Amino acid sequence: MWYDNPWAPWGLTWSTRDGSPVVTETGLWYLTAKHPEAVERVNDGEFWLYLDRPYHAVRPSDRAYFVLRPDPYRRRGAAR
């Protein structure tokens, strides 16, 4: 249901693959365009997303989505 979606405020749909939250490349492009404050780019295949909690987003090779790993202690701009 729509009220079970923790990412609704950012216009994304909560989705998982193999038990991990994921965001598609298209979802990331949308997030970057509409909510740039929620995206911190590390490199082409790695981002930090600040949604309902901070997530480390990494794109698996040959996939069109990013696997998200929650990191509750991450702060924007923090050194890795």
Residue pairs with C-beta under 8 A, 6 or more apart in sequence:
2 8
4 14
5 13
5 14
6 14
6 51
6 52
7 13
7 14
7 51
7 52
10 31
10 34
10 35
10 38
10 51
11 30
11 31
11 34
11 35
12 23
12 27
12 30
12 31
12 51
13 27
14 21
15 21
15 22
15 23
15 24
16 22
17 65
17 67
20 67
20 68
20 69
21 55
21 67
21 68
21 70
22 65
22 66
22 67
22 68
23 31
23 49
23 57
23 65
23 66
23 68
24 64
24 65
24 66
25 59
25 64
25 65
25 66
28 39
28 47
28 49
28 57
28 66
31 38
31 39
31 49
32 39
37 50
38 49
38 50
38 51
39 47
39 48
39 49
39 50
40 47
40 48
40 49
40 50
40 76
40 77
41 47
42 48
42 80
45 58
45 59
46 56
46 57
46 58
46 59
47 56
47 57
47 66
48 54
48 55
48 56
48 57
48 74
48 76
49 55
49 57
49 68
50 76
53 70
53 71
53 72
54 70
54 71
54 72
54 74
54 75
55 68
55 69
55 70
55 71
56 68
56 69
56 71
56 74
57 66
57 67
57 68
58 66
58 67
58 69
59 65
59 66
59 67
60 67
